[in-house]
Amino acid sequence: MPKRILVIGAGFAGLAAATSLANKGYDVTILEKNSMAGGRARVFNANGFTFDMGPSWYWMPDVFDSYFARFGKKTADYYNLVRLDPSYKVVFAADEAVDLPAGLDKLENLFEQFEPGSGPRLRDFLKQAAYKYEVGMHKFVWKPSRSITEFVSLKLLADVARLDVFQSLASHARKYFQHPRLLEIVEFPVLFLGATPENTPAMYSLMNYAEMALGTWYPMGGMHKIVEGMVSLAEEKGVKILYDQTVLAIDVKQRQVKQVTTDKGIFETDVVVAGADYNHVDTKLLTENTRNYNDAYWKSRVMAPSSLLFYLGVDKRIPKLEHHNLFFDEDFTLHAKEIYETPRWPTKPLFYASAPSKTDPSVAPEGCENLFLLIPVAPDLTDDEETRERYYTMLMDRLEAYTGTDIRNHVIYKRSYAHADFKQDYNAFRGNAYGLANTLKQTALLKPSLKNKRVNNLFYTGQLTVPGPGVPPSLISGLVVADEVAKEFS
């Protein structure tokens, strides 16, 4: 058994891989570029406000429960989880909004108000989505996808047939619902997956099951509480985390990584698990003859969206907002096309507003509101301050029109974040926020491999490899790669 493993990056995938490997008896050190763990789920404090920098939706609670249970722990050992009700609000116009309630009975009643007969159809839709969730999240995402033989079984082939991988989500949803408002609600989760609903496999209705049946939750104190819990567990298992370590090179000799060089020193190792941006590791840290993929391969990859974010501290409470708010007051189809089909800064974007201070008083001073605004945008766009300010004005206009109150003159803290920041902080390929698009041509065996084919002891984990982007898949990715390391170096 090799004694030393280096993990590059302390995001969800890196922390999960390191903790699992340490639990198996390896001597594990994480090298983290930034001054804290979490990757895109970092946190910062300003003017009495606590801002989660990235993920804000806590879906798939079973994935987090099973993660901590694997090490004899519970989520409750690290943070207090509450279910949100309503799960979120959808704003269709300045004078039209709907709250999505927690609980299927109430949700069916809501659907019935839009379209008679849609309540029972919602139950049927979610029954099928539950099967997809069971197979997708409990079987397929745990496949390392290194060989076709992993998927060759009659049972698995039958599962694939029932997953609707060759039918679009758009056509699938229209078998159950006709009202445009209901279709927008059903299709919204795929806005971040990397394709329009017309080009997204119907398999991803599993996201609707996660959202509607399993619920939307929130860890009190913020999403970074999950990271703090994972760090605490990792250190309990003996993982050493070294911060402010920028990796400069992975040194390979005779098909073996011998050492990793950072701006602070040289670390010898027996195995490397790269949880940093896959493209950055492949193209910047390795020599050309040890790379897994060439430039043409990376150029051909289809990316999920990037984001333009605003972190705002407001010195008063804002009416009519819930914890999560989706502003669908513009054309969904146009915005999706301007992300995926004709990439450009959006003409009239949809956006998301999170006000965690509605649930958690600890994230804002008394009487104040913590606002997190997000516009999904195409990756690799020219990002400048003038553009950011133009969209800030656009969002403020629409927020104030809906809430009926002055907001911008009460903003006492403001910070924006977009492509250039994703590149600077995470070496994000093309400034992406959500990894690779979940297209059929970038699924399972067709994703970048978790093992380097030219270097025997170099593995990859995170949102650019299997199983894909998102917090739960990234966490699973770390566990999957840890098992692969253990198989080869036990």
FENGI-V387881 format. One record per residue. N is the residue number from 1. RES is the residue in one letter. PSI is psi as a letter, one per 40 degrees, with the letter a starting at -180 (none if undefined). Layout:
# FENGI-V387881
n:N res:RES psi:PSI
n:N res:RES psi:PSI
This chain:
# FENGI-V387881
n:1 res:M psi:h
n:2 res:P psi:i
n:3 res:K psi:d
n:4 res:R psi:h
n:5 res:I psi:h
n:6 res:L psi:h
n:7 res:V psi:h
n:8 res:I psi:h
n:9 res:G psi:h
n:10 res:A psi:f
n:11 res:G psi:a
n:12 res:F psi:d
n:13 res:A psi:d
n:14 res:G psi:d
n:15 res:L psi:d
n:16 res:A psi:d
n:17 res:A psi:d
n:18 res:A psi:d
n:19 res:T psi:d
n:20 res:S psi:d
n:21 res:L psi:d
n:22 res:A psi:d
n:23 res:N psi:d
n:24 res:K psi:e
n:25 res:G psi:e
n:26 res:Y psi:i
n:27 res:D psi:h
n:28 res:V psi:h
n:29 res:T psi:h
n:30 res:I psi:h
n:31 res:L psi:h
n:32 res:E psi:h
n:33 res:K psi:d
n:34 res:N psi:i
n:35 res:S psi:e
n:36 res:M psi:i
n:37 res:A psi:i
n:38 res:G psi:d
n:39 res:G psi:b
n:40 res:R psi:e
n:41 res:A psi:f
n:42 res:R psi:i
n:43 res:V psi:i
n:44 res:F psi:i
n:45 res:N psi:h
n:46 res:A psi:h
n:47 res:N psi:f
n:48 res:G psi:e
n:49 res:F psi:i
n:50 res:T psi:h
n:51 res:F psi:h
n:52 res:D psi:h
n:53 res:M psi:d
n:54 res:G psi:b
n:55 res:P psi:h
n:56 res:S psi:e
n:57 res:W psi:h
n:58 res:Y psi:g
n:59 res:W psi:i
n:60 res:M psi:f
n:61 res:P psi:d
n:62 res:D psi:d
n:63 res:V psi:d
n:64 res:F psi:d
n:65 res:D psi:d
n:66 res:S psi:d
n:67 res:Y psi:d
n:68 res:F psi:d
n:69 res:A psi:d
n:70 res:R psi:d
n:71 res:F psi:e
n:72 res:G psi:f
n:73 res:K psi:i
n:74 res:K psi:i
n:75 res:T psi:d
n:76 res:A psi:e
n:77 res:D psi:e
n:78 res:Y psi:d
n:79 res:Y psi:i
n:80 res:N psi:h
n:81 res:L psi:h
n:82 res:V psi:i
n:83 res:R psi:h
n:84 res:L psi:h
n:85 res:D psi:h
n:86 res:P psi:i
n:87 res:S psi:d
n:88 res:Y psi:i
n:89 res:K psi:i
n:90 res:V psi:h
n:91 res:V psi:h
n:92 res:F psi:d
n:93 res:A psi:i
n:94 res:A psi:d
n:95 res:D psi:e
n:96 res:E psi:h
n:97 res:A psi:i
n:98 res:V psi:h
n:99 res:D psi:h
n:100 res:L psi:h
n:101 res:P psi:i
n:102 res:A psi:h
n:103 res:G psi:h
n:104 res:L psi:d
n:105 res:D psi:d
n:106 res:K psi:d
n:107 res:L psi:d
n:108 res:E psi:d
n:109 res:N psi:d
n:110 res:L psi:d
n:111 res:F psi:d
n:112 res:E psi:d
n:113 res:Q psi:d
n:114 res:F psi:d
n:115 res:E psi:h
n:116 res:P psi:h
n:117 res:G psi:e
n:118 res:S psi:e
n:119 res:G psi:d
n:120 res:P psi:d
n:121 res:R psi:d
n:122 res:L psi:d
n:123 res:R psi:d
n:124 res:D psi:d
n:125 res:F psi:d
n:126 res:L psi:d
n:127 res:K psi:d
n:128 res:Q psi:d
n:129 res:A psi:d
n:130 res:A psi:d
n:131 res:Y psi:d
n:132 res:K psi:d
n:133 res:Y psi:d
n:134 res:E psi:d
n:135 res:V psi:d
n:136 res:G psi:d
n:137 res:M psi:e
n:138 res:H psi:e
n:139 res:K psi:c
n:140 res:F psi:d
n:141 res:V psi:e
n:142 res:W psi:e
n:143 res:K psi:h
n:144 res:P psi:e
n:145 res:S psi:f
n:146 res:R psi:e
n:147 res:S psi:i
n:148 res:I psi:d
n:149 res:T psi:d
n:150 res:E psi:d
n:151 res:F psi:e
n:152 res:V psi:g
n:153 res:S psi:i
n:154 res:L psi:d
n:155 res:K psi:d
n:156 res:L psi:d
n:157 res:L psi:d
n:158 res:A psi:d
n:159 res:D psi:d
n:160 res:V psi:d
n:161 res:A psi:d
n:162 res:R psi:e
n:163 res:L psi:e
n:164 res:D psi:f
n:165 res:V psi:e
n:166 res:F psi:e
n:167 res:Q psi:i
n:168 res:S psi:i
n:169 res:L psi:d
n:170 res:A psi:d
n:171 res:S psi:d
n:172 res:H psi:d
n:173 res:A psi:d
n:174 res:R psi:e
n:175 res:K psi:d
n:176 res:Y psi:d
n:177 res:F psi:i
n:178 res:Q psi:d
n:179 res:H psi:h
n:180 res:P psi:d
n:181 res:R psi:d
n:182 res:L psi:d
n:183 res:L psi:d
n:184 res:E psi:d
n:185 res:I psi:d
n:186 res:V psi:d
n:187 res:E psi:e
n:188 res:F psi:d
n:189 res:P psi:d
n:190 res:V psi:e
n:191 res:L psi:d
n:192 res:F psi:e
n:193 res:L psi:d
n:194 res:G psi:e
n:195 res:A psi:i
n:196 res:T psi:i
n:197 res:P psi:d
n:198 res:E psi:d
n:199 res:N psi:e
n:200 res:T psi:h
n:201 res:P psi:i
n:202 res:A psi:e
n:203 res:M psi:d
n:204 res:Y psi:e
n:205 res:S psi:e
n:206 res:L psi:d
n:207 res:M psi:d
n:208 res:N psi:d
n:209 res:Y psi:d
n:210 res:A psi:d
n:211 res:E psi:d
n:212 res:M psi:d
n:213 res:A psi:d
n:214 res:L psi:d
n:215 res:G psi:i
n:216 res:T psi:h
n:217 res:W psi:i
n:218 res:Y psi:h
n:219 res:P psi:h
n:220 res:M psi:h
n:221 res:G psi:e
n:222 res:G psi:i
n:223 res:M psi:d
n:224 res:H psi:e
n:225 res:K psi:d
n:226 res:I psi:d
n:227 res:V psi:d
n:228 res:E psi:d
n:229 res:G psi:d
n:230 res:M psi:d
n:231 res:V psi:d
n:232 res:S psi:d
n:233 res:L psi:d
n:234 res:A psi:d
n:235 res:E psi:d
n:236 res:E psi:d
n:237 res:K psi:e
n:238 res:G psi:e
n:239 res:V psi:h
n:240 res:K psi:h
n:241 res:I psi:h
n:242 res:L psi:h
n:243 res:Y psi:i
n:244 res:D psi:f
n:245 res:Q psi:h
n:246 res:T psi:h
n:247 res:V psi:h
n:248 res:L psi:d
n:249 res:A psi:i
n:250 res:I psi:h
n:251 res:D psi:h
n:252 res:V psi:h
n:253 res:K psi:h
n:254 res:Q psi:f
n:255 res:R psi:f
n:256 res:Q psi:h
n:257 res:V psi:h
n:258 res:K psi:d
n:259 res:Q psi:i
n:260 res:V psi:h
n:261 res:T psi:h
n:262 res:T psi:i
n:263 res:D psi:e
n:264 res:K psi:e
n:265 res:G psi:a
n:266 res:I psi:h
n:267 res:F psi:h
n:268 res:E psi:i
n:269 res:T psi:i
n:270 res:D psi:d
n:271 res:V psi:i
n:272 res:V psi:h
n:273 res:V psi:h
n:274 res:A psi:h
n:275 res:G psi:e
n:276 res:A psi:i
n:277 res:D psi:h
n:278 res:Y psi:d
n:279 res:N psi:d
n:280 res:H psi:d
n:281 res:V psi:d
n:282 res:D psi:d
n:283 res:T psi:d
n:284 res:K psi:d
n:285 res:L psi:e
n:286 res:L psi:i
n:287 res:T psi:i
n:288 res:E psi:d
n:289 res:N psi:e
n:290 res:T psi:e
n:291 res:R psi:i
n:292 res:N psi:d
n:293 res:Y psi:i
n:294 res:N psi:i
n:295 res:D psi:d
n:296 res:A psi:d
n:297 res:Y psi:d
n:298 res:W psi:d
n:299 res:K psi:d
n:300 res:S psi:e
n:301 res:R psi:i
n:302 res:V psi:h
n:303 res:M psi:i
n:304 res:A psi:i
n:305 res:P psi:i
n:306 res:S psi:a
n:307 res:S psi:i
n:308 res:L psi:h
n:309 res:L psi:i
n:310 res:F psi:h
n:311 res:Y psi:h
n:312 res:L psi:h
n:313 res:G psi:h
n:314 res:V psi:h
n:315 res:D psi:f
n:316 res:K psi:i
n:317 res:R psi:i
n:318 res:I psi:h
n:319 res:P psi:i
n:320 res:K psi:e
n:321 res:L psi:i
n:322 res:E psi:a
n:323 res:H psi:d
n:324 res:H psi:h
n:325 res:N psi:h
n:326 res:L psi:h
n:327 res:F psi:g
n:328 res:F psi:f
n:329 res:D psi:e
n:330 res:E psi:a
n:331 res:D psi:h
n:332 res:F psi:d
n:333 res:T psi:d
n:334 res:L psi:d
n:335 res:H psi:d
n:336 res:A psi:d
n:337 res:K psi:d
n:338 res:E psi:e
n:339 res:I psi:d
n:340 res:Y psi:d
n:341 res:E psi:d
n:342 res:T psi:g
n:343 res:P psi:h
n:344 res:R psi:i
n:345 res:W psi:h
n:346 res:P psi:i
n:347 res:T psi:d
n:348 res:K psi:g
n:349 res:P psi:i
n:350 res:L psi:i
n:351 res:F psi:i
n:352 res:Y psi:h
n:353 res:A psi:h
n:354 res:S psi:h
n:355 res:A psi:g
n:356 res:P psi:d
n:357 res:S psi:e
n:358 res:K psi:d
n:359 res:T psi:d
n:360 res:D psi:h
n:361 res:P psi:e
n:362 res:S psi:e
n:363 res:V psi:e
n:364 res:A psi:i
n:365 res:P psi:i
n:366 res:E psi:h
n:367 res:G psi:e
n:368 res:C psi:i
n:369 res:E psi:h
n:370 res:N psi:h
n:371 res:L psi:h
n:372 res:F psi:h
n:373 res:L psi:h
n:374 res:L psi:h
n:375 res:I psi:h
n:376 res:P psi:h
n:377 res:V psi:i
n:378 res:A psi:i
n:379 res:P psi:i
n:380 res:D psi:f
n:381 res:L psi:i
n:382 res:T psi:h
n:383 res:D psi:h
n:384 res:D psi:i
n:385 res:E psi:d
n:386 res:E psi:d
n:387 res:T psi:d
n:388 res:R psi:d
n:389 res:E psi:d
n:390 res:R psi:d
n:391 res:Y psi:d
n:392 res:Y psi:d
n:393 res:T psi:d
n:394 res:M psi:d
n:395 res:L psi:d
n:396 res:M psi:d
n:397 res:D psi:d
n:398 res:R psi:d
n:399 res:L psi:d
n:400 res:E psi:d
n:401 res:A psi:d
n:402 res:Y psi:d
n:403 res:T psi:e
n:404 res:G psi:f
n:405 res:T psi:i
n:406 res:D psi:h
n:407 res:I psi:d
n:408 res:R psi:d
n:409 res:N psi:e
n:410 res:H psi:e
n:411 res:V psi:h
n:412 res:I psi:e
n:413 res:Y psi:h
n:414 res:K psi:h
n:415 res:R psi:h
n:416 res:S psi:i
n:417 res:Y psi:h
n:418 res:A psi:a
n:419 res:H psi:d
n:420 res:A psi:d
n:421 res:D psi:d
n:422 res:F psi:d
n:423 res:K psi:d
n:424 res:Q psi:d
n:425 res:D psi:d
n:426 res:Y psi:e
n:427 res:N psi:f
n:428 res:A psi:h
n:429 res:F psi:h
n:430 res:R psi:f
n:431 res:G psi:f
n:432 res:N psi:i
n:433 res:A psi:d
n:434 res:Y psi:e
n:435 res:G psi:a
n:436 res:L psi:i
n:437 res:A psi:i
n:438 res:N psi:g
n:439 res:T psi:i
n:440 res:L psi:d
n:441 res:K psi:e
n:442 res:Q psi:f
n:443 res:T psi:i
n:444 res:A psi:b
n:445 res:L psi:e
n:446 res:L psi:e
n:447 res:K psi:i
n:448 res:P psi:h
n:449 res:S psi:i
n:450 res:L psi:e
n:451 res:K psi:h
n:452 res:N psi:h
n:453 res:K psi:e
n:454 res:R psi:e
n:455 res:V psi:h
n:456 res:N psi:d
n:457 res:N psi:f
n:458 res:L psi:h
n:459 res:F psi:i
n:460 res:Y psi:i
n:461 res:T psi:i
n:462 res:G psi:a
n:463 res:Q psi:e
n:464 res:L psi:e
n:465 res:T psi:a
n:466 res:V psi:i
n:467 res:P psi:e
n:468 res:G psi:a
n:469 res:P psi:i
n:470 res:G psi:i
n:471 res:V psi:d
n:472 res:P psi:d
n:473 res:P psi:d
n:474 res:S psi:d
n:475 res:L psi:d
n:476 res:I psi:d
n:477 res:S psi:d
n:478 res:G psi:d
n:479 res:L psi:d
n:480 res:V psi:d
n:481 res:V psi:d
n:482 res:A psi:d
n:483 res:D psi:d
n:484 res:E psi:d
n:485 res:V psi:d
n:486 res:A psi:d
n:487 res:K psi:d
n:488 res:E psi:d
n:489 res:F psi:f
n:490 res:S psi:none
